[in-house]
Amino acid sequence: MIVEINLLEQKEKRNILPYIAVAFFALLLFIMAIVFHAQKTTLVNESSRLDEQILQVQREQENFAGTSEGGTEREQLKSSLHELKSTVVPTVPVVEGLVSLLPERGFFESFALTSASEVNVNVRFDTIQDVAKYTHTLLQQSFISDVELAGVETDVVDDTEDLYDYQPRYVASYYIVLEEGTLAAEGVSIQ
């Protein structure tokens, strides 16, 4: 049997783990640098876009300030305000006048002033005769130039209720045109 003796030193195997760790951290730093650079570029672009929008808004504000200094819009608003103040309708005397003409068991369901001289009114009555009397009374008033009975609706009464018990059973819708000259001069006077 032959024994083999090797007197030459064997080369030690190099430990590559530290090299791999350094390479990994270098790669990680490189990737982080690329990500940070991309985010910085995005933020710079967004900042410049916002600066442009700010400048555009400032230009629009300067244009708006330039046109409003001319006073045309201000003058229009002043004239509109003056027109509104001149078309004030004394609604309290109108409502009081219309309510005073109601029969004993009649009452307003709604009152709407649609323009300076036009009123829409819904009134509840017990009988259809009350509707006719109220319409006739309205036509005779000096502060009213026209009355139109738009419609009369009937409420259904249950058979179980007492038929002689007073309940408003009719809803009349009126379109009333007020006399502007009479309102402005003397207010509402009942005839």
Phi, psi and omega in degrees: 000140185252132179255132181254124180242128180251112182266355177280140179288144175272142178290137177285144177286134180285144177272112184267359181300316178297325179292321179293318180297317179295318180296320179297313179294325177294317178295318178298317177297320179296316179295318178296322178296319179295317180296314179298321179296318179296317178295320179297317180297317179298315180294322178295318179295318179294321178297318179292323178295318178294323176298319178296320178295321178298316179296320180295317179296321179296321178296318179296321178294320178296319178296318180295317179296324179293321181284326181285338177292336177296334175087002183293316180291320179297318179295321178296317178296320179295319179292322177296318178297319179296318178297318179296319179293328181282342181256028178290128180254129179287089186288328181298312177296326179295312180296316179299319179295317180291322180291322181294338180274350181294150172292174186302321185253023176256148177208158181284137172262322175206155180218123181225124176270106186274334173207192184295336183225017181236135183229136171250128184227135170249127185233138177262136179228160176277320184232162178289333177295324177297324178297314181295317180296318181294320178297316179297319180295321179297320181295336182273354185279144182283334181275001179243125180266333180206143177230131177233123176276104185288330180173161177231124178252149181250133173275139179280132180254131178295147177290337182284340181280156178289121183291338181269356176285133183287123175220135177296117186249349183235136176243115181256134178254122181246143170245114187243131175255121183274151177276109186295319181296319180292320180296314184291322186283309189233000185079205183259127175236128182274134179251000000 
